[in-house]
Structures are given as C-alpha cells and as structure tokens.
Amino acid sequence: MEATIRARLDAALKPSHLEVHNESAQHAGHSGDDGSGESHWHVVIWAKAFDGKSRIERHRMVHAALGDAMDRIHALSMDLSNSA
C-alpha cells in the first residue's frame, strides 16, 4: 500500500517533499483495523500544486490522487504545504 500511495501522490502532485508513514500498528485492535497492517496512514506533502488552494481543496486533491486506494484506507491524516 505504501508504494501505491507514493506512486499516486508523486504522479498527481509532483511534490518537492513526500513522506508516507504507516501508523496502523498504533491502531491495532481499534475500530477500522482490518488486520492488514495497512489501514492507517499519515502523509506529509510539500507541493506547488497546492498554491492558492484552501485546506479542504488540498485534502480533496490528495483523495482524488489516491482514487480507489482510498477504499482500502480507514484513516488518512495529512500535513500539506505548498513550500518547505
């Protein structure tokens, strides 16, 4: 799943910085834990594509970039910026 997240965000947003963190282990046994070890994610993205966009618009851009992969993600937290 990490490779899919990385590839889709790279392709759609061309970030200058991208971090993808699997936080699923912190949520083991909680609601939404599907046992896959790949249900909870945190991303840090710096991308010029975010210039002039509101926080909601940036989140929508990430969700759109991930597409059907969002069907397998229970929780996605994001730190999104247009610069370093």
N, C-alpha and C positions, 0 to 999 in steps of 0.2 A: 504494500500500500504506500509506503514512503516513496518508493521510486515513481509510482503513478502520480502522487501529489506533486513531487518535484518536477516531473516532466511536464505536467499540465500547467503548472504555475509559470514555469520557465517559458513555455511556448506562448502562453497568452499574455503575460505581463512583462516579459523581458526584464526581470528585476536586477538591480545592481547588487542586491544582497538578499539571500533567501536562507532561512533556517526552518527545518521541519523537525519537530520534536514529538516523539510518540510518548504520550502521557498515560497510556492505557493501564500500566501497572499500578498507577496511583488510584485507579478507579475499580480495581478488581473486586468483584462481588457486589458492586453498586448497580443501581438501575442503569440500563443501557450497555452494561458489559456483556458482550455476546460471547465471551470466551476466546475470541480470536487473537486477543492481544493487540488489536489494531482498530480500536473503536474510538479512542480519544486522542486528539491531536492539537498541537499548538504550532502556529506558523508566525514567523517574523519576516516581513517583506518590505523592502525599500524599492519603489519603482516610480519612474517618471510618469507612467500610465495613470498614477493616482493624482497628478497635478490638477488642481481645481475641482477635485471630487470631494463630496461630503463623506463622512464616516460610513453612512449607510450605502452610498454608491460604491465605495471601496469594497465593502463586505459583499455586495451583490456581484461585483466583478470577480472576486475570488470564488464565490459559489458557482458563477457561470463557467469560470475556467475549469473548475473541478468536475462539472457536469454530473454524469451518472455515478461518479465515485462518491458523491455526497450520500448516495443511498446506503453505502457501507460505513459511513462515519456517523457515530452517535453524537459526538461533541467536537466542535472545532473552535478554538479560541485564536484570536488574531491580534497582532501588533502590526499595523500598516502605516507606512510613511512614504512620502514622495522624495525623501532625501536621507542621507546618512546621519 
